[in-house]
Amino acid sequence: MKKIVVAFSGGLDTSYTVMRLAQEGNEVHAVCANTGGFSAEQLKKNEENAYRLGAKTYVTLDVTQEYYERSLKYMIFGNVMRNNCYPISVSSERIFQAVAIARYANEVKADAIAHGSTGAGNDQIRFDMTFLVLSPGIEIITLTRDEALSRQEEIDYLNAHGFYADFTKLKYSYNVGIWGTSICGGELLDPSKGLPEEAYLKHVTATAPEAELRITFEKGEIAAVNGEPFADKVKAIQKIEELGAAYAIGRDCNVGDTIIGIKGRVGFEAAAPKLIIEAHRLLEKSTLSKWQQYWKDQVSQWYGMFLHESQFLEPVMPDIEAMLVSSQRNVNGTAILKLRPYGFETVGVDSPDDLQKSKLGEYGEMQHGWTADDAKGFIKILSTPLRMYYGIHPDEKR
């Protein structure tokens, strides 16, 4: 008999895993790591089902706040969007679910950790790598992957042992989290098609044709939404999601490279990430220097890629985070957006650190910090390398 911690989501694969391992005489502990994607009703149902499946214990680990403090905060600082499109929703959540489960397995001195990943996706890598690093010596069990089990085989096994639930394979599969909902299947399997309205979980419910959204930041973190202060940043994100989802904002499809090297296509709806990141980016345009923006963009691209590719534990990540934190010291003020059905536009910013307020000059209007002769001299010096080059190579002038 082994003491086994099962990463339990309540879906078919993890339900099968709990029952099969329990039926084989193991001491099974079902653990659901919640990063903001489960409702109270879902968690209660998970607990009931875990015991019906044969688990000795069930526990929910709420790591939503940890997820914000150790990841989401930095993704906002870095305006992180994979392929300038996808807010790295599920992929970043999986890392923190795996971290929480590994930590729990260590605490209860488990012999093994089991999860329900198949051999075709990214999650197997995120779970296995995290467990190998944070829980060295603990066996990793993946029945669905190792035995190439079909859905029907798993359903038949559950039914044969008295567990009946609706595991019908739907046209679309969803992963819901605080940082967005991913959508797979259906029309996405045809690269020439997009998702229809009915594929999305959130639809236009707002009665006003437009609405103004004001997001206030202090040192890069959300401080207020439409003037309402938020000490709890998770609740601020949820508030922005509520406002944006009423206009069905944040829908898109992303085509990207999986960790194992194949191309993947996923649809998503992520009102809060899209609105927060674009508001934050808008404020940074006015409060950061040119080179702060440039270098922050470079390291942010790496930060997002490492998160997606299961490299959160790479030692360089805290170094990147330190730069991102430093870059936010003057990112203060309010970004103003205008919401409308299926989209939004950026309006402007109100910030005490707005570099546009400099007295040296007004763009396209009048200079105050230099003379006309200064400007002509600057332009002449700036052109010197080009005039020198084409003076020697006149035939190359374009």
C-alpha positions in Angstrom: 0.0 0.0 0.0 1.2 3.5 -0.9 0.3 6.9 0.4 -0.7 8.7 -2.7 -1.7 12.4 -3.2 -3.9 12.8 -6.3 -4.1 16.2 -8.0 -7.9 16.1 -8.2 -9.9 18.4 -10.5 -13.1 16.4 -10.4 -12.9 15.6 -14.1 -12.9 12.1 -15.7 -9.2 11.4 -15.7 -8.6 12.4 -12.0 -11.8 10.7 -10.9 -10.6 7.5 -12.6 -7.2 7.9 -11.0 -8.6 8.2 -7.4 -10.9 5.2 -7.8 -8.4 3.0 -9.5 -5.6 3.7 -6.9 -8.0 3.3 -4.0 -9.4 0.0 -5.4 -5.8 -1.3 -5.7 -5.5 -0.8 -1.9 -3.6 2.4 -1.7 -4.2 5.2 0.8 -5.5 8.0 -1.5 -5.6 11.7 -0.6 -7.4 13.8 -3.1 -6.2 17.4 -3.3 -7.8 20.2 -5.3 -5.5 23.3 -5.8 -7.8 26.3 -6.5 -6.2 29.3 -8.3 -9.6 31.0 -8.6 -11.3 28.8 -11.2 -13.6 26.8 -8.9 -16.9 28.0 -7.5 -18.0 27.0 -4.0 -20.5 24.6 -5.4 -17.9 22.9 -7.6 -15.6 22.5 -4.6 -18.4 21.0 -2.5 -19.2 18.6 -5.3 -15.5 17.7 -5.7 -15.3 16.8 -2.0 -18.4 14.6 -2.2 -17.2 12.8 -5.3 -13.7 12.3 -3.9 -15.1 10.3 -0.9 -17.5 8.4 -3.2 -14.5 7.4 -5.3 -12.6 6.0 -2.3 -10.3 8.8 -1.2 -9.3 8.6 2.5 -9.2 12.4 2.7 -10.0 15.4 0.5 -8.7 18.9 0.8 -9.0 22.1 -1.1 -5.9 24.3 -1.2 -6.8 27.9 -2.0 -3.7 29.4 -3.6 -5.4 32.3 -5.4 -3.6 35.0 -3.4 -0.3 33.2 -3.7 -0.9 33.0 -7.5 -1.4 36.7 -7.6 1.6 37.6 -5.4 4.0 35.3 -7.1 2.9 35.5 -10.7 0.0 37.6 -11.8 1.5 40.7 -10.3 4.6 40.3 -12.4 2.6 39.5 -15.5 0.8 42.8 -15.1 4.1 44.7 -14.5 5.4 43.1 -17.7 2.2 43.5 -19.8 2.7 39.8 -20.6 0.8 38.5 -23.5 2.1 35.4 -25.3 2.3 36.1 -29.1 0.9 39.6 -28.2 -2.4 37.8 -27.8 -2.8 35.3 -25.0 -2.6 36.3 -21.4 -1.0 33.0 -20.3 -4.1 32.0 -18.3 -4.2 28.2 -17.8 -0.4 27.6 -18.2 0.5 29.9 -15.3 -2.3 28.6 -13.1 -1.0 25.0 -13.6 2.4 25.9 -12.2 0.9 27.1 -8.9 -1.5 24.2 -8.7 1.5 21.9 -9.0 3.6 23.9 -6.5 0.7 23.6 -3.9 0.3 19.9 -4.5 4.0 19.2 -4.2 4.1 21.2 -1.0 1.2 19.2 0.4 2.7 15.9 -0.6 5.9 16.8 1.3 3.9 17.8 4.4 1.9 14.5 4.6 5.0 12.5 3.6 3.4 10.9 0.6 5.0 8.0 -1.3 3.7 9.2 -4.7 1.8 12.0 -6.5 -0.7 11.2 -9.2 -2.2 13.4 -11.8 -4.5 12.9 -14.8 -2.5 14.3 -17.7 -2.3 12.6 -21.0 0.9 12.4 -23.0 -0.1 14.9 -25.7 -0.3 18.2 -23.8 1.7 20.8 -21.8 0.3 20.1 -18.4 2.1 16.8 -18.0 5.4 18.8 -18.2 4.2 21.5 -15.8 3.2 18.9 -13.2 6.1 16.5 -13.6 8.8 19.1 -13.6 7.4 20.8 -10.6 7.1 17.5 -8.7 10.6 16.4 -9.7 12.1 19.6 -8.4 10.0 20.3 -5.3 9.3 16.7 -4.2 12.4 14.8 -5.2 12.2 11.1 -4.5 8.4 11.0 -4.6 7.0 8.7 -7.3 4.9 10.3 -10.1 1.9 8.2 -11.2 0.0 9.0 -14.4 -2.4 6.2 -15.3 -4.1 7.9 -18.2 -0.8 8.7 -19.9 1.2 5.6 -19.1 -1.6 3.1 -20.1 -2.9 5.3 -23.0 -6.4 5.0 -21.6 -9.4 6.0 -23.6 -12.3 8.0 -22.2 -14.6 5.1 -22.6 -12.3 2.7 -20.8 -12.2 5.1 -17.8 -16.0 5.6 -17.8 -16.5 1.8 -18.0 -14.2 1.2 -15.0 -16.0 3.9 -12.9 -19.4 2.5 -13.8 -18.4 -1.0 -13.1 -17.4 0.1 -9.6 -20.6 1.9 -8.9 -19.7 5.5 -9.7 -21.9 7.2 -12.2 -21.5 10.8 -13.4 -22.0 12.7 -16.6 -18.6 12.5 -18.3 -20.1 13.1 -21.8 -17.4 14.6 -24.1 -18.8 17.9 -25.0 -18.1 19.8 -28.2 -16.0 22.4 -26.3 -13.9 21.9 -23.2 -13.3 24.8 -20.8 -10.6 25.7 -18.2 -11.9 28.6 -16.1 -9.6 30.7 -13.9 -9.2 34.1 -12.5 -6.9 35.1 -15.4 -9.3 33.9 -18.1 -11.2 31.0 -19.6 -9.6 28.8 -22.3 -11.8 27.1 -24.9 -10.7 24.0 -26.9 -12.4 21.8 -29.5 -15.2 22.4 -31.9 -14.4 24.8 -34.8 -10.9 25.4 -33.4 -9.9 22.0 -34.9 -10.3 23.6 -38.3 -7.6 26.3 -38.6 -9.8 28.3 -41.1 -12.7 28.7 -38.6 -13.3 30.8 -35.5 -15.6 30.2 -32.6 -19.3 30.9 -32.8 -21.2 33.0 -30.2 -22.5 29.9 -28.4 -19.0 28.6 -27.7 -18.4 31.4 -25.3 -19.5 31.3 -21.6 -20.0 35.1 -21.3 -22.2 37.2 -23.5 -23.2 40.9 -23.7 -25.5 41.7 -20.9 -24.7 45.4 -20.4 -27.6 47.7 -21.1 -25.6 50.9 -21.8 -24.0 51.1 -25.3 -20.7 52.3 -23.7 -19.2 52.6 -20.3 -16.1 54.3 -18.9 -13.6 52.2 -16.9 -11.0 53.9 -14.7 -8.3 51.7 -13.3 -5.9 53.3 -10.8 -2.5 51.9 -10.2 0.0 52.5 -7.4 3.6 51.3 -8.3 2.1 49.2 -11.0 -0.5 47.4 -8.9 -4.3 48.0 -9.1 -5.3 50.3 -6.3 -8.9 51.3 -7.4 -11.5 50.5 -9.9 -13.8 53.4 -10.9 -12.8 55.2 -7.8 -13.5 52.2 -5.5 -10.3 51.3 -3.5 -9.2 47.7 -3.4 -6.6 46.4 -0.9 -7.3 42.9 -2.1 -5.9 42.7 -5.6 -7.7 39.5 -6.4 -11.0 41.1 -5.8 -10.0 44.1 -8.0 -9.3 41.6 -10.8 -12.7 40.0 -10.3 -14.4 43.4 -10.3 -12.8 44.3 -13.6 -13.7 40.9 -15.0 -17.3 41.5 -14.0 -17.4 44.9 -15.8 -15.6 43.7 -18.9 -17.5 40.4 -19.3 -20.8 42.3 -19.4 -19.6 43.6 -22.8 -18.1 40.2 -23.8 -14.6 41.8 -24.0 -11.5 39.8 -24.2 -12.4 37.1 -26.8 -9.7 35.8 -29.1 -7.9 32.8 -30.5 -4.2 32.0 -30.1 -2.0 29.8 -32.2 1.3 29.0 -30.5 4.0 26.4 -30.0 3.5 23.8 -27.3 6.4 22.9 -25.0 6.7 19.5 -26.8 7.1 21.2 -30.2 3.7 20.9 -32.0 1.4 23.8 -32.8 -1.7 24.3 -30.7 -4.8 26.5 -31.1 -6.9 27.7 -28.2 -9.8 30.1 -27.9 -10.2 32.2 -24.8 -12.2 34.9 -23.1 -10.3 37.1 -20.7 -11.8 40.5 -20.0 -9.9 41.3 -16.9 -6.4 40.5 -18.3 -7.0 42.3 -21.5 -8.4 45.4 -19.8 -5.8 45.5 -17.0 -2.8 45.0 -19.2 -3.8 47.5 -21.8 -4.7 50.1 -19.0 -1.3 49.4 -17.4 0.5 49.6 -20.7 -1.2 53.0 -21.4 -0.1 54.4 -18.1 3.5 53.2 -18.6 3.7 55.0 -21.9 3.4 58.2 -20.0 5.4 57.4 -16.9 8.4 55.3 -18.1 11.4 56.5 -20.0 12.0 55.2 -23.5 14.7 52.8 -22.4 12.8 51.6 -19.4 10.0 50.6 -21.7 12.4 49.0 -24.1 14.3 46.8 -21.7 11.3 45.9 -19.6 9.6 44.6 -22.8 12.6 42.4 -23.5 12.7 40.7 -20.1 8.9 40.5 -19.9 8.9 38.4 -23.1 11.3 36.0 -21.5 9.3 36.0 -18.2 6.1 35.0 -20.1 7.8 32.4 -22.2 9.4 30.8 -19.1 6.0 30.7 -17.3 4.4 29.1 -20.3 7.1 26.5 -20.7 7.2 25.3 -17.1 10.4 27.2 -16.1 8.9 29.2 -13.2 11.5 27.6 -10.9 14.4 28.7 -13.1 16.7 30.8 -10.9 16.6 33.8 -13.3 12.9 34.4 -12.6 13.4 36.2 -9.3 16.0 38.4 -11.1 13.6 39.3 -13.8 10.9 40.0 -11.1 13.3 42.3 -9.3 13.7 44.4 -12.5 10.0 44.4 -13.1 9.3 45.7 -9.5 12.0 48.4 -9.9 10.4 49.6 -13.2 7.1 50.2 -11.5 8.2 52.8 -8.9 6.7 55.7 -10.9 3.8 53.8 -12.5 1.1 55.7 -10.6 -2.2 57.2 -11.7 -5.4 56.3 -13.5 -5.8 54.8 -16.9 -9.2 55.6 -18.6 -10.8 53.1 -21.0 -14.1 53.1 -22.9 -16.0 49.8 -23.0 -18.4 48.8 -25.7 -19.8 45.4 -26.9 -16.9 43.0 -27.9 -14.2 45.7 -27.5 -12.8 48.8 -25.9 -10.5 51.7 -26.6 -7.9 53.5 -24.5 -8.8 57.1 -23.7 -6.1 58.7 -21.6 -4.3 58.9 -18.3 -4.3 61.1 -15.2 -1.0 60.7 -13.4 1.2 62.8 -11.2 4.2 61.1 -12.8 3.1 61.8 -16.4 6.2 62.8 -18.3 4.0 64.6 -20.9 3.6 67.3 -18.2 7.3 68.3 -18.6 7.8 72.1 -19.1 10.5 71.5 -21.6 8.1 71.3 -24.6 4.8 70.3 -25.9 4.9 67.8 -28.8 4.0 69.4 -32.1 3.4 72.8 -30.5 6.3 74.8 -28.9 9.7 74.0 -27.4 10.7 75.6 -24.1 14.0 73.9 -23.3 15.9 74.7 -26.4 16.1 77.2 -29.3 15.5 76.9 -33.0 19.3 76.9 -33.6 19.7 74.2 -30.9 17.2 72.0 -32.8 18.9 72.6 -36.2 22.3 71.8 -34.6 21.0 68.6 -33.0 19.5 67.4 -36.3 22.7 68.1 -38.2 24.8 66.2 -35.6 22.3 63.3 -35.6 22.6 63.0 -39.4 26.4 63.0 -39.4 26.9 59.1 -39.6 24.5 58.9 -42.5 26.0 61.9 -44.3 29.4 60.3 -43.8 28.4 56.9 -45.1 26.6 58.1 -48.2 29.4 60.6 -48.9 31.6 57.6 -49.4 29.0 55.3 -51.0 26.7 57.7 -53.1 25.6 54.8 -55.3 23.8 53.2 -52.3 21.4 56.1 -51.7 17.9 54.9 -51.7 
